[in-house]
Amino acid sequence: MALRLTTRRLFRSFLSRSGPVRAFGAGIVQHRHTEENNLDTKFEFTAESKKEIERVLKKFPPQYKASATIPLLYIAQEQEGAGNWLTLAGMNKIAEILEVPPMNVYEVATFYTMFNRTPVGKYHIQLCGTTPCMVAGCGAESIKKVISDELGIGEGETSADGMFTLTEVECLGACVNAPMIQVNNKHFYEHLTVESMKKLLDTWKSGKEPKPGNQNNVKTCEGPQGKTSLKDGEPGFPEFLDLDKLMAEVEAEKKTAE
């Protein structure tokens, strides 16, 4: 009985929270016609996107083309001029290509949070708000406050210039480097502080792209106290993988192959 009453109180408290509640899915499941997204909205894949679609479809047997739903949704969302979001027309076009009912595509797009079905800013800032990011370092709430103060927006809103959208999301798997943000489903910016978050925003505002990764100038997951274990490296393994060196080697191999 006591547990039931406690559960009811917590649920009422949850419903009465002021401000936006973090979504645990990909937003509203049902489609809502809007001026920019309705049955009359036009969508066509660009020549570059069509080339990429051909490349993706070659990975699957013809009878299993539906397996390419997620890659094609990404292509539609990220192609030049798409604005980093999916229209109903874009999803219908994917259904035509894959020869599946449109509902099959809608089901995938509404399930996964990485697909935006309403317009977002050029820089979609996805702020992790779960426990490690809430308590580590300066905390996610401090990072959110910097973003809100600097851009004049709250959670779920887009700046007046259309440059930034702020969304609070569930765990992004970078707990050891908390607090952190993900931008446009691609780039992680970790070990954030109030100062480094403001610097990131200033960089984007100036039209430049900051370097993703740890923002505390280290390549490992060390905290501000430095390394506390495995100081001699793990036996038989390098201390850490130098990703910058690895990417340089990959690029060099590509140029050699050309």
C-alpha positions in Angstrom: 0.0 0.0 0.0 2.8 2.4 0.9 4.6 1.6 -2.3 1.5 2.3 -4.3 0.9 5.7 -2.6 4.6 6.6 -3.2 4.3 5.6 -6.9 1.2 7.8 -7.3 2.9 10.7 -5.6 5.9 10.4 -7.9 3.8 10.1 -11.0 1.7 13.2 -10.0 5.0 15.1 -9.4 6.3 14.0 -12.8 3.1 15.3 -14.5 3.2 18.6 -12.7 6.8 19.4 -13.6 7.3 22.9 -14.9 9.1 23.3 -18.2 9.5 20.8 -21.0 9.9 17.1 -20.2 12.7 15.2 -21.9 11.2 12.9 -24.6 11.9 9.2 -24.4 11.2 8.6 -28.1 11.4 10.4 -31.4 8.7 13.0 -30.6 5.1 12.8 -31.7 4.5 9.5 -33.5 1.5 10.8 -35.5 2.2 13.0 -38.5 0.8 16.5 -38.3 0.4 18.5 -41.5 2.2 21.8 -41.5 3.0 24.5 -44.0 6.4 23.0 -44.7 5.5 19.4 -44.4 2.3 18.1 -46.0 1.0 15.9 -48.9 1.9 18.7 -51.4 5.5 19.1 -50.2 8.0 18.3 -52.9 11.1 16.2 -52.4 13.7 14.8 -54.8 17.0 13.2 -54.2 20.0 15.0 -55.6 22.3 13.4 -58.1 24.9 12.9 -55.3 22.3 11.3 -53.0 21.1 9.0 -55.8 24.7 7.8 -56.3 25.0 7.1 -52.6 21.7 5.2 -52.6 23.0 3.0 -55.4 26.1 2.3 -53.4 24.1 1.4 -50.3 21.6 -0.8 -52.1 24.4 -3.0 -53.5 25.0 -4.2 -50.0 21.7 -6.0 -49.9 20.1 -8.8 -52.0 17.2 -7.3 -54.1 14.6 -9.1 -52.0 16.0 -7.5 -48.9 16.1 -3.9 -50.0 14.0 -2.9 -47.0 17.2 -3.4 -44.9 18.4 -0.2 -46.3 15.7 1.9 -44.7 17.9 3.5 -42.0 20.8 4.4 -44.4 18.3 5.9 -46.9 16.6 7.9 -44.1 20.0 9.3 -43.2 20.7 10.2 -46.8 17.4 12.0 -47.1 17.9 13.9 -43.9 21.5 15.0 -44.6 21.4 15.8 -48.3 22.1 19.4 -49.3 19.0 21.6 -48.8 17.1 19.1 -46.7 17.7 21.2 -43.6 18.6 18.2 -41.4 15.1 16.9 -41.1 12.7 14.5 -42.9 9.6 15.4 -44.8 6.7 13.1 -45.4 7.5 13.3 -49.1 11.1 12.2 -48.4 9.9 9.2 -46.5 7.4 8.4 -49.3 10.2 8.6 -51.9 12.2 6.1 -49.8 9.3 3.7 -49.7 9.1 3.9 -53.6 12.8 3.1 -53.9 12.6 0.2 -51.5 9.3 -1.1 -52.8 7.7 -1.2 -49.4 4.5 0.3 -48.0 5.2 3.9 -46.7 4.1 2.9 -43.2 7.2 0.6 -43.0 9.3 3.7 -43.4 7.3 5.8 -41.1 7.6 3.2 -38.4 11.4 3.3 -38.5 11.6 7.1 -38.7 9.3 7.5 -35.7 11.1 4.9 -33.6 14.6 6.3 -33.7 15.4 9.6 -32.1 18.2 10.5 -34.6 15.6 11.2 -37.3 14.1 14.7 -37.1 10.6 15.0 -38.5 10.2 18.7 -37.7 12.7 21.5 -38.8 15.8 22.0 -36.6 18.6 24.4 -36.7 21.8 24.1 -38.7 23.4 22.9 -35.5 21.2 20.5 -33.7 22.7 20.4 -30.2 21.7 17.2 -28.4 22.5 17.6 -24.7 22.9 14.4 -22.6 20.8 14.8 -19.5 21.2 11.4 -17.8 22.9 10.8 -14.4 26.7 10.8 -15.3 26.3 14.0 -17.2 24.1 15.5 -14.5 26.7 15.0 -11.8 30.1 15.0 -13.5 32.2 18.1 -13.9 30.0 21.3 -14.0 27.0 19.2 -14.8 24.5 19.1 -17.7 22.3 21.8 -16.1 25.2 24.3 -16.2 25.8 23.4 -19.8 22.2 23.8 -20.6 22.1 27.2 -18.9 25.1 28.4 -21.0 23.4 27.3 -24.2 20.1 28.9 -23.2 21.7 32.2 -22.1 23.9 32.5 -25.1 21.3 31.6 -27.7 18.1 32.8 -26.0 16.4 29.4 -26.4 15.0 26.7 -24.1 14.9 22.9 -24.5 13.1 21.9 -27.7 13.5 25.4 -29.2 15.3 26.9 -32.2 17.2 30.2 -32.3 15.6 33.1 -34.1 18.3 32.9 -36.9 17.6 29.2 -37.4 21.2 28.3 -36.5 20.7 26.3 -33.3 18.2 23.8 -31.9 18.6 22.5 -28.3 17.3 19.0 -27.4 17.9 17.2 -24.2 18.4 13.5 -24.9 19.0 10.2 -23.2 22.5 8.6 -22.6 24.8 8.9 -25.6 27.4 6.5 -24.3 30.1 8.9 -23.4 29.6 8.7 -19.6 33.3 8.7 -18.7 33.8 12.0 -20.5 30.7 13.7 -19.1 29.2 16.2 -19.4 28.9 16.1 -23.2 26.8 17.1 -26.2 26.3 15.5 -29.7 25.8 17.8 -32.7 23.8 16.7 -35.8 23.9 13.0 -34.8 27.6 12.9 -35.7 30.1 14.8 -33.5 30.7 14.4 -29.8 32.0 17.3 -27.7 33.1 15.9 -24.3 34.5 17.0 -21.0 32.6 20.2 -21.3 32.9 23.2 -19.0 30.9 26.4 -19.0 33.9 28.1 -20.7 34.4 25.5 -23.4 30.7 25.3 -24.2 30.6 29.1 -24.7 33.7 28.8 -26.9 32.1 26.1 -29.0 29.0 28.3 -29.6 31.2 31.3 -30.5 33.1 29.2 -33.0 29.9 28.0 -34.7 28.5 31.6 -34.7 31.6 32.8 -36.5 31.1 30.2 -39.3 33.9 27.9 -38.3 33.8 24.2 -37.2 35.4 23.3 -33.8 37.3 20.1 -33.5 35.1 17.3 -32.0 36.2 15.2 -29.1 37.5 16.0 -25.6 37.5 19.7 -25.0 40.0 19.4 -22.1 43.0 18.8 -24.5 43.5 15.1 -23.7 43.2 12.1 -25.9 42.2 9.6 -23.2 39.4 9.6 -20.6 41.6 11.1 -17.9 39.9 13.5 -15.5 41.4 16.8 -14.3 43.4 14.8 -11.6 45.3 13.0 -14.4 45.8 9.3 -14.8 45.0 7.3 -11.7 45.5 3.7 -12.9 47.3 1.7 -15.6 50.1 4.3 -15.5 52.4 1.9 -17.3 49.9 1.0 -20.0 48.0 -2.3 -20.2 50.4 -5.2 -21.0 50.5 -6.0 -24.7 48.4 -3.0 -25.8 49.3 0.6 -26.6 48.3 3.1 -24.0 45.7 4.6 -26.3 44.8 4.6 -30.0 46.0 7.7 -31.7 43.0 8.4 -33.9 44.5 11.5 -35.5 47.5 9.4 -36.7 45.2 6.6 -37.8 43.0 9.0 -39.9 46.1 10.5 -41.5 47.3 7.1 -42.5 43.9 6.2 -44.0 43.9 9.5 -46.0 47.4 8.8 -47.2 46.4 5.3 -48.4 43.5 6.8 -50.3 45.7 9.3 -52.1 48.2 6.6 -53.0 45.4 4.4 -54.4 44.2 7.3 -56.6 
